[in-house]
């Protein structure tokens, strides 16, 4: 990882275009920025090596796939030193799509996608509550995702 890499306006433009539509071909980006497609490839590789671009992923509409319920789970740990072990166990639960180590009331704040309330109850009771090191949890059900965006560069 090259932590000394400094992005410039061309890099920011490349990122801006790809953040709006990750499927934009490098040749199209090159035309917009009046550079060669090779330049786009080289700069993307450098940004990946520097850790600026971590990975590409498919943005899926989970509701259309039957996962109609999104919830957030506040997790209280028995001890803060349990964090690593708990995260390793939680990472094995497929329905947990994000987890954050936080300040404030909860030690961990997780995002969970389930098919319905029955599925949610099953995940909570059979998988999450059995994780060693968790003292208790609080579940917050999302009624609607109102904002879903990235920071514009």
Secondary structure by P-SEA (a helix, b strand, c coil): ccccccccaaaaaaaaaaaacccccaaaaaaaacccaaaaaaaaaaaaaaccccccccccccccccccccbbbbbbbccccaaaaaaaaaaacccccccccccccccbbbbbbcccaaaaaaaaccccccccccccbbbbbbccccccccccc
